[in-house]
Amino acid sequence: MQVTVRNAGETAAKGVRVSVVLPDGIEVDLKGPAELKRNQKSVYKASGFEHVSSSKKMKAKVSCSNCRN
């Protein structure tokens, strides 16, 4: 399982955290860089999840310590 994130902000995003909420409500933290420079993209991945298939929606959650919501 993986999610690609791009920093669309004007400054570096620090303390970046990415997770995915599965259809059954379980939240899985993804691994990736803790900082993304302006316009930088990175892939965040879950270890131990080779394949997750569902007809229901999964929700990605992204946060950082200096992001505006």
Sequence and secondary structure as in RCSB ss.txt:
>XXXX:A:sequence
MQVTVRNAGETAAKGVRVSVVLPDGIEVDLKGPAELKRNQKSVYKASGFEHVSSSKKMKAKVSCSNCRN
>XXXX:A:secstr
 EEEEE  SSS EES EEEEE TTS EEEEB  SEE TT EEEEE TT S    SS  EEEEE TT   
